[in-house]
Amino acid sequence: MKHLKHFYAVIIAVMLYSMSACSNQPTQADEPESSAEEVEMLLTIVGNAISDQHEGLLSGIMDLTAQPGEDGLNYLFRTHGEGRGGHDNFVRTYNPETGEHSIRFRRGVDRPNFRSMVRTQLSYIFQDADGGFVARPAQDAGLIETITFSGTRDGFTEGPVRRSQFERTANWVLEGFGPGSDAMQLGGIQQNKGSLRITNREGESVAGRQYNMLFSLNDIQIQKPDASEDRLPFLVTGEIDYEITIRTLRDGEVSTREFGGTLELDGNGQALMRVTGLSQVFRLYLQTGEPAERS
């Protein structure tokens, strides 16, 4: 794992430098106090990026720990698939030379006045305790000790006057998947990008935003499900650092803000969200991404 930790450290350093270099805005300490509207926008973006319902980090962990089947993924944790749609156009391939299992599919929801579509591409390398490839992960799940995973999701949601797009890319390593431990350890990063466009009745843009955000996972522990608890939001603990740049358009004016902070997962179905420079502490539900009570 030492070379993997070094690899992720280099990626994080480069991405953070790139994010800061994209803007000549003043540092956070020099910026004006954040407005209530900016805070609500930040909560929405971070909440969506971490939640299961909005194809965020929790959704990625669901896919990471699932076993590939013939026509879909067999999930380790309890699912809430009715909110995201099923696996459409499911394609699975395996490269025995590299040990890579590649999967792609779509998830979509089509309701009156609402549409969403997500395209997903996943890559798994399953390895046993000796580092050998596991070619049949469903049949030989008991042999799997480590999973090297990369996953990309991109999609949109669309209503009468709002259209949002997003892309999330995860590069993770999961250890302790085998039966010899009660918990799994997850490390790596997730890059999040997206946009929102709001139009009037004539179809003209009246407001919008774009964002670029990095999640860095720190000591994430995932307890394995059992008869007493099989819901992922209540089985994951640890801390996530985030850095985000948001550009907003309103009344023809463009503004840029940068935020950073931490998300603390404590196994109660929520994330404790802290924002650098703000005294307020927020809670986000991991399943939906929606804010809970504030403290």
VOMI-607523 format. One record per residue (C-alpha): residue in three letters; residue number from 1; x, y, z. Coordinates in Angstrom, 3 decimals, padded with zeros to 6 digits. Example, Ala and Ser with C-alpha at 12.3 -4.5 7.8 and 13.67 -1.06 7.14 Angstrom:
2
{r "ALA", 1, {012.300, -004.500, 007.800}}
{r "SER", 2, {013.670, -001.060, 007.140}}
This chain:
295
{r "MET", 1, {000.000, 000.000, 000.000}}
{r "LYS", 2, {002.964, 002.429, 000.412}}
{r "HIS", 3, {003.288, 003.000, -003.323}}
{r "LEU", 4, {-000.490, 003.460, -003.592}}
{r "LYS", 5, {-000.506, 006.055, -000.811}}
{r "HIS", 6, {002.341, 007.885, -002.540}}
{r "PHE", 7, {000.466, 007.679, -005.846}}
{r "TYR", 8, {-002.684, 009.188, -004.330}}
{r "ALA", 9, {-000.656, 011.882, -002.559}}
{r "VAL", 10, {000.823, 012.977, -005.884}}
{r "ILE", 11, {-002.631, 013.020, -007.530}}
{r "ILE", 12, {-004.099, 015.094, -004.712}}
{r "ALA", 13, {-001.239, 017.602, -004.832}}
{r "VAL", 14, {-001.568, 018.050, -008.593}}
{r "MET", 15, {-005.361, 018.408, -008.480}}
{r "LEU", 16, {-005.301, 020.905, -005.631}}
{r "TYR", 17, {-002.668, 022.953, -007.470}}
{r "SER", 18, {-004.759, 022.836, -010.650}}
{r "MET", 19, {-007.904, 023.964, -008.813}}
{r "SER", 20, {-006.121, 026.901, -007.194}}
{r "ALA", 21, {-004.383, 027.858, -010.435}}
{r "CYS", 22, {-007.690, 028.057, -012.307}}
{r "SER", 23, {-008.681, 031.199, -010.405}}
{r "ASN", 24, {-006.965, 034.412, -009.335}}
{r "GLN", 25, {-009.560, 034.940, -006.635}}
{r "PRO", 26, {-008.418, 036.022, -003.154}}
{r "THR", 27, {-007.829, 033.400, -000.509}}
{r "GLN", 28, {-010.695, 032.348, 001.693}}
{r "ALA", 29, {-009.484, 034.519, 004.574}}
{r "ASP", 30, {-009.719, 037.610, 002.328}}
{r "GLU", 31, {-013.173, 036.831, 000.931}}
{r "PRO", 32, {-016.376, 038.423, 002.202}}
{r "GLU", 33, {-018.493, 036.518, 004.679}}
{r "SER", 34, {-020.489, 033.760, 003.023}}
{r "SER", 35, {-024.156, 034.558, 002.480}}
{r "ALA", 36, {-026.980, 032.224, 003.488}}
{r "GLU", 37, {-027.622, 031.576, -000.206}}
{r "GLU", 38, {-023.993, 030.553, -000.792}}
{r "VAL", 39, {-024.077, 028.221, 002.200}}
{r "GLU", 40, {-027.275, 026.569, 000.968}}
{r "MET", 41, {-025.686, 026.138, -002.467}}
{r "LEU", 42, {-022.596, 024.578, -000.893}}
{r "LEU", 43, {-024.701, 022.170, 001.175}}
{r "THR", 44, {-026.624, 021.094, -001.923}}
{r "ILE", 45, {-023.496, 020.431, -003.988}}
{r "VAL", 46, {-021.636, 018.563, -001.237}}
{r "GLY", 47, {-024.764, 016.668, -000.178}}
{r "ASN", 48, {-025.406, 015.421, -003.704}}
{r "ALA", 49, {-021.754, 014.455, -004.198}}
{r "ILE", 50, {-021.693, 012.299, -001.068}}
{r "SER", 51, {-025.163, 010.743, -001.179}}
{r "ASP", 52, {-026.375, 007.423, -002.511}}
{r "GLN", 53, {-029.544, 008.884, -004.012}}
{r "HIS", 54, {-027.676, 011.355, -006.240}}
{r "GLU", 55, {-024.992, 008.956, -007.503}}
{r "GLY", 56, {-022.447, 010.297, -005.030}}
{r "LEU", 57, {-019.738, 008.705, -002.922}}
{r "LEU", 58, {-022.111, 006.333, -001.109}}
{r "SER", 59, {-023.445, 005.114, -004.450}}
{r "GLY", 60, {-019.861, 004.508, -005.556}}
{r "ILE", 61, {-019.149, 002.424, -002.450}}
{r "MET", 62, {-022.297, 000.411, -003.172}}
{r "ASP", 63, {-020.932, -000.405, -006.635}}
{r "LEU", 64, {-017.393, -000.980, -005.354}}
{r "THR", 65, {-018.485, -003.661, -002.875}}
{r "ALA", 66, {-020.998, -005.324, -005.242}}
{r "GLN", 67, {-020.354, -008.550, -007.121}}
{r "PRO", 68, {-020.736, -008.398, -010.929}}
{r "GLY", 69, {-023.482, -010.687, -012.200}}
{r "GLU", 70, {-024.540, -011.606, -015.714}}
{r "ASP", 71, {-026.982, -008.717, -016.107}}
{r "GLY", 72, {-026.301, -006.433, -013.154}}
{r "LEU", 73, {-024.561, -005.907, -009.837}}
{r "ASN", 74, {-025.377, -007.965, -006.749}}
{r "TYR", 75, {-025.073, -005.553, -003.842}}
{r "LEU", 76, {-023.503, -006.334, -000.487}}
{r "PHE", 77, {-025.546, -003.693, 001.341}}
{r "ARG", 78, {-029.274, -003.007, 001.326}}
{r "THR", 79, {-030.255, -001.096, -001.789}}
{r "HIS", 80, {-032.649, 001.722, -002.508}}
{r "GLY", 81, {-032.640, 001.115, -006.242}}
{r "GLU", 82, {-036.130, 002.401, -006.866}}
{r "GLY", 83, {-034.823, 005.963, -006.577}}
{r "ARG", 84, {-032.059, 005.560, -009.163}}
{r "GLY", 85, {-033.473, 003.099, -011.657}}
{r "GLY", 86, {-031.981, -000.263, -012.577}}
{r "HIS", 87, {-029.060, -001.371, -014.754}}
{r "ASP", 88, {-029.829, -000.797, -018.436}}
{r "ASN", 89, {-027.523, -001.821, -021.305}}
{r "PHE", 90, {-025.316, -003.753, -018.863}}
{r "VAL", 91, {-022.010, -004.835, -020.458}}
{r "ARG", 92, {-019.263, -006.756, -018.676}}
{r "THR", 93, {-015.788, -007.779, -019.899}}
{r "TYR", 94, {-012.684, -009.326, -018.317}}
{r "ASN", 95, {-009.005, -009.053, -019.263}}
{r "PRO", 96, {-007.091, -012.014, -017.760}}
{r "GLU", 97, {-003.710, -010.410, -018.461}}
{r "THR", 98, {-004.399, -007.314, -016.345}}
{r "GLY", 99, {-007.045, -008.792, -014.049}}
{r "GLU", 100, {-009.399, -005.943, -014.927}}
{r "HIS", 101, {-013.155, -006.445, -014.867}}
{r "SER", 102, {-014.844, -003.652, -016.849}}
{r "ILE", 103, {-018.531, -002.843, -016.520}}
{r "ARG", 104, {-020.720, -000.196, -018.048}}
{r "PHE", 105, {-024.422, 000.486, -017.771}}
{r "ARG", 106, {-026.997, 003.235, -017.585}}
{r "ARG", 107, {-029.494, 004.178, -014.916}}
{r "GLY", 108, {-032.472, 006.317, -015.788}}
{r "VAL", 109, {-035.687, 007.724, -014.368}}
{r "ASP", 110, {-038.455, 009.197, -016.522}}
{r "ARG", 111, {-041.401, 010.785, -014.724}}
{r "PRO", 112, {-043.825, 013.618, -015.522}}
{r "ASN", 113, {-041.853, 016.896, -015.443}}
{r "PHE", 114, {-038.660, 015.069, -014.429}}
{r "ARG", 115, {-036.000, 013.059, -016.246}}
{r "SER", 116, {-032.603, 011.781, -015.217}}
{r "MET", 117, {-029.971, 009.640, -016.879}}
{r "VAL", 118, {-026.648, 008.367, -015.559}}
{r "ARG", 119, {-023.949, 006.586, -017.542}}
{r "THR", 120, {-021.601, 004.485, -015.446}}
{r "GLN", 121, {-018.223, 002.932, -016.252}}
{r "LEU", 122, {-016.563, 000.797, -013.585}}
{r "SER", 123, {-013.230, -000.997, -013.419}}
{r "TYR", 124, {-012.343, -003.601, -010.785}}
{r "ILE", 125, {-009.203, -005.578, -010.059}}
{r "PHE", 126, {-009.948, -008.260, -007.457}}
{r "GLN", 127, {-006.909, -009.755, -005.702}}
{r "ASP", 128, {-006.452, -012.472, -003.115}}
{r "ALA", 129, {-004.232, -012.287, -000.043}}
{r "ASP", 130, {-001.171, -013.218, -002.147}}
{r "GLY", 131, {-001.858, -010.560, -004.792}}
{r "GLY", 132, {-003.200, -012.959, -007.393}}
{r "PHE", 133, {-006.120, -012.013, -009.621}}
{r "VAL", 134, {-009.579, -013.349, -008.822}}
{r "ALA", 135, {-011.162, -014.036, -012.204}}
{r "ARG", 136, {-014.568, -015.126, -010.882}}
{r "PRO", 137, {-015.444, -012.665, -008.109}}
{r "ALA", 138, {-019.038, -013.849, -007.678}}
{r "GLN", 139, {-018.127, -017.535, -007.296}}
{r "ASP", 140, {-014.869, -016.902, -005.402}}
{r "ALA", 141, {-015.874, -013.919, -003.265}}
{r "GLY", 142, {-014.306, -015.556, -000.217}}
{r "LEU", 143, {-010.864, -015.299, -001.849}}
{r "ILE", 144, {-011.035, -011.542, -002.443}}
{r "GLU", 145, {-008.924, -009.461, -000.071}}
{r "THR", 146, {-008.236, -006.249, -002.024}}
{r "ILE", 147, {-010.222, -004.378, -004.685}}
{r "THR", 148, {-008.611, -001.690, -006.832}}
{r "PHE", 149, {-011.456, 000.353, -008.263}}
{r "SER", 150, {-012.038, 003.226, -010.637}}
{r "GLY", 151, {-015.475, 004.476, -011.515}}
{r "THR", 152, {-016.862, 007.319, -013.603}}
{r "ARG", 153, {-020.451, 008.524, -013.594}}
{r "ASP", 154, {-021.821, 011.292, -015.743}}
{r "GLY", 155, {-025.414, 012.297, -016.174}}
{r "PHE", 156, {-028.124, 014.889, -015.927}}
{r "THR", 157, {-031.413, 015.714, -014.249}}
{r "GLU", 158, {-033.987, 017.841, -016.009}}
{r "GLY", 159, {-037.192, 019.576, -014.963}}
{r "PRO", 160, {-039.387, 022.309, -016.454}}
{r "VAL", 161, {-036.931, 025.150, -015.739}}
{r "ARG", 162, {-033.842, 023.475, -014.255}}
{r "ARG", 163, {-031.217, 021.267, -015.839}}
{r "SER", 164, {-028.154, 019.997, -013.989}}
{r "GLN", 165, {-025.228, 017.908, -015.168}}
{r "PHE", 166, {-022.505, 016.150, -013.206}}
{r "GLU", 167, {-019.464, 013.933, -013.502}}
{r "ARG", 168, {-017.875, 012.000, -010.652}}
{r "THR", 169, {-014.635, 010.038, -010.958}}
{r "ALA", 170, {-013.417, 007.791, -008.142}}
{r "ASN", 171, {-010.021, 006.109, -007.765}}
{r "TRP", 172, {-010.075, 003.893, -004.680}}
{r "VAL", 173, {-008.435, 000.899, -003.044}}
{r "LEU", 174, {-010.470, -001.268, -000.652}}
{r "GLU", 175, {-008.704, -003.669, 001.716}}
{r "GLY", 176, {-010.060, -006.269, 004.118}}
{r "PHE", 177, {-012.885, -007.503, 001.884}}
{r "GLY", 178, {-012.271, -011.143, 002.812}}
{r "PRO", 179, {-013.864, -013.092, 005.674}}
{r "GLY", 180, {-010.895, -012.608, 007.988}}
{r "SER", 181, {-011.964, -009.153, 009.209}}
{r "ASP", 182, {-015.124, -007.394, 010.383}}
{r "ALA", 183, {-014.300, -004.097, 008.668}}
{r "MET", 184, {-012.898, -002.891, 005.349}}
{r "GLN", 185, {-010.527, 000.043, 004.811}}
{r "LEU", 186, {-011.078, 002.469, 001.934}}
{r "GLY", 187, {-008.640, 005.062, 000.593}}
{r "GLY", 188, {-008.345, 007.292, -002.451}}
{r "ILE", 189, {-009.947, 010.324, -004.056}}
{r "GLN", 190, {-013.123, 011.355, -005.845}}
{r "GLN", 191, {-013.290, 014.244, -008.300}}
{r "ASN", 192, {-016.681, 015.951, -008.719}}
{r "LYS", 193, {-017.683, 018.376, -011.474}}
{r "GLY", 194, {-021.060, 019.760, -012.410}}
{r "SER", 195, {-023.285, 022.580, -013.550}}
{r "LEU", 196, {-026.805, 023.951, -013.101}}
{r "ARG", 197, {-028.822, 026.035, -015.568}}
{r "ILE", 198, {-032.075, 027.804, -014.668}}
{r "THR", 199, {-034.266, 029.224, -017.421}}
{r "ASN", 200, {-037.380, 031.367, -017.622}}
{r "ARG", 201, {-040.582, 030.460, -019.465}}
{r "GLU", 202, {-039.048, 031.623, -022.733}}
{r "GLY", 203, {-036.126, 029.241, -022.297}}
{r "GLU", 204, {-033.600, 032.000, -021.572}}
{r "SER", 205, {-030.906, 031.401, -018.954}}
{r "VAL", 206, {-031.475, 033.513, -015.850}}
{r "ALA", 207, {-029.056, 031.874, -013.407}}
{r "GLY", 208, {-026.554, 029.066, -013.208}}
{r "ARG", 209, {-023.426, 027.688, -011.633}}
{r "GLN", 210, {-020.434, 025.439, -012.239}}
{r "TYR", 211, {-018.306, 023.669, -009.657}}
{r "ASN", 212, {-015.173, 021.566, -009.329}}
{r "MET", 213, {-014.646, 019.642, -006.092}}
{r "LEU", 214, {-012.154, 017.125, -004.745}}
{r "PHE", 215, {-012.872, 014.552, -002.015}}
{r "SER", 216, {-009.830, 013.051, -000.252}}
{r "LEU", 217, {-010.689, 009.998, 001.855}}
{r "ASN", 218, {-008.964, 009.646, 005.230}}
{r "ASP", 219, {-009.119, 006.383, 007.201}}
{r "ILE", 220, {-012.555, 005.371, 005.943}}
{r "GLN", 221, {-013.761, 002.220, 007.705}}
{r "ILE", 222, {-016.693, 000.180, 006.409}}
{r "GLN", 223, {-018.209, -002.397, 008.733}}
{r "LYS", 224, {-019.480, -005.517, 007.026}}
{r "PRO", 225, {-023.251, -005.990, 007.066}}
{r "ASP", 226, {-024.915, -008.542, 009.318}}
{r "ALA", 227, {-028.390, -009.470, 010.518}}
{r "SER", 228, {-028.555, -006.451, 012.836}}
{r "GLU", 229, {-027.534, -003.777, 010.284}}
{r "ASP", 230, {-027.114, -003.900, 006.513}}
{r "ARG", 231, {-027.527, -000.223, 005.561}}
{r "LEU", 232, {-024.296, 001.340, 004.305}}
{r "PRO", 233, {-024.913, 004.874, 005.731}}
{r "PHE", 234, {-024.895, 003.335, 009.223}}
{r "LEU", 235, {-021.778, 001.223, 008.651}}
{r "VAL", 236, {-019.248, 003.748, 007.326}}
{r "THR", 237, {-016.992, 005.948, 009.473}}
{r "GLY", 238, {-013.989, 008.200, 008.889}}
{r "GLU", 239, {-013.205, 011.632, 007.512}}
{r "ILE", 240, {-013.230, 013.238, 004.066}}
{r "ASP", 241, {-011.428, 016.472, 003.194}}
{r "TYR", 242, {-013.049, 018.562, 000.471}}
{r "GLU", 243, {-011.925, 021.514, -001.657}}
{r "ILE", 244, {-014.383, 023.211, -004.007}}
{r "THR", 245, {-014.487, 026.109, -006.450}}
{r "ILE", 246, {-017.945, 027.427, -007.405}}
{r "ARG", 247, {-018.657, 029.893, -010.202}}
{r "THR", 248, {-022.142, 031.393, -010.239}}
{r "LEU", 249, {-024.057, 033.456, -012.789}}
{r "ARG", 250, {-026.876, 035.745, -011.692}}
{r "ASP", 251, {-028.283, 038.841, -013.406}}
{r "GLY", 252, {-025.438, 038.726, -015.899}}
{r "GLU", 253, {-022.762, 038.833, -013.173}}
{r "VAL", 254, {-020.238, 036.029, -012.635}}
{r "SER", 255, {-018.671, 035.406, -009.220}}
{r "THR", 256, {-016.239, 032.791, -007.943}}
{r "ARG", 257, {-015.956, 031.389, -004.418}}
{r "GLU", 258, {-013.682, 028.764, -002.940}}
{r "PHE", 259, {-014.520, 026.627, 000.078}}
{r "GLY", 260, {-012.874, 023.808, 001.975}}
{r "GLY", 261, {-013.509, 021.714, 005.036}}
{r "THR", 262, {-014.190, 018.226, 006.313}}
{r "LEU", 263, {-016.955, 015.658, 006.325}}
{r "GLU", 264, {-016.984, 013.385, 009.362}}
{r "LEU", 265, {-018.843, 010.085, 009.049}}
{r "ASP", 266, {-019.713, 008.580, 012.417}}
{r "GLY", 267, {-021.940, 005.630, 011.558}}
{r "ASN", 268, {-025.284, 007.270, 012.334}}
{r "GLY", 269, {-026.429, 007.742, 008.744}}
{r "GLN", 270, {-025.187, 011.332, 008.567}}
{r "ALA", 271, {-022.069, 013.338, 007.741}}
{r "LEU", 272, {-020.933, 016.131, 010.048}}
{r "MET", 273, {-019.898, 018.935, 007.678}}
{r "ARG", 274, {-017.483, 021.691, 008.674}}
{r "VAL", 275, {-016.623, 024.655, 006.456}}
{r "THR", 276, {-013.320, 026.459, 006.968}}
{r "GLY", 277, {-014.004, 029.988, 008.202}}
{r "LEU", 278, {-017.555, 029.277, 009.389}}
{r "SER", 279, {-018.510, 028.565, 012.986}}
{r "GLN", 280, {-021.662, 026.711, 011.969}}
{r "VAL", 281, {-021.594, 022.928, 011.746}}
{r "PHE", 282, {-023.993, 021.113, 009.425}}
{r "ARG", 283, {-025.294, 017.572, 009.093}}
{r "LEU", 284, {-026.106, 015.849, 005.813}}
{r "TYR", 285, {-028.043, 012.619, 005.406}}
{r "LEU", 286, {-025.856, 010.131, 003.552}}
{r "GLN", 287, {-028.770, 008.445, 001.815}}
{r "THR", 288, {-030.384, 011.567, 000.331}}
{r "GLY", 289, {-027.748, 014.294, 000.752}}
{r "GLU", 290, {-030.322, 016.574, 002.378}}
{r "PRO", 291, {-029.361, 018.763, 005.369}}
{r "ALA", 292, {-030.420, 017.692, 008.860}}
{r "GLU", 293, {-030.506, 019.939, 011.902}}
{r "ARG", 294, {-027.737, 022.492, 012.357}}
{r "SER", 295, {-025.633, 023.118, 015.430}}
